[in-house]
Amino acid sequence: GINAEYGGGFGGRGGGGRGGRGGGMRGGKKVVVEPHRHAGVFIARGKEDALVTKNLTPGNTVYGEKKITIDGVEPNDKIEYRVWNPFRSKLAAAILGGVADIHIRPGSKVLYLGAASGTTVSHVADIVGPEGMVYAVEFSHRSGRDLINVAKKRMNVVPIIEDARHPHKIQNVGWYGRRHLRRCCSARSSTYCSVERSSVLEKQWTFRHINQS
């Protein structure tokens, strides 16, 4: 493990509150960060133990979660972890409940159905790391807006605002490529994007823009 300073546990059921700000290093509590038996997941042991993932985008939080910063191997090197609140994520709750295998590990390619606003997706992105990929499918345009904002900072997340009940619309999204998808999603903050195949023969993809109502 590695000694660090940590700002506390989940901070109650809300873990920072909905829309609240995440805590940093408060109170000077010494903790030890240890690998969990599930690769890519960690446990911060201190006054209150907490499930954490290594932050793929240091300095950024997604849903007001707390952060832990530890000293790395090199001088002035810092490693940041994000607390994974089991009251906000069923996958985190399953891990703490002792699930045998989450079938997600560093380098994995994950199809996540029902991604919502990206709370759990962000932690899955942390787990799979820069060598992995998360294809996050969400039907709701309102939640999709938040999901796209998460994906703008996490290059291994592909947001797909589509109905998972129609897999033919999303099954080959990888053909088009992450860079083109990002260009579409970043065009306007008030624009959502989804994908649909325009030609079976040419295997081309076009983007349908859906303006925010």
Secondary structure by P-SEA (a helix, b strand, c coil): cbbbbbcccccccccccccbbbbccccbbbbbbbbccccccccccccbbbbbcccccccccccbbbbbbbbcccccbbbbbbbbbccccaaaaaaaacccccccccccccccccccccaaaaaaaaaacccbbbbbbbccaaaaaaaaaaaaacccbbbbcccccccccccccccccaaaaaaaaaccccbbbbbbbcccccbbbbbbbbccc
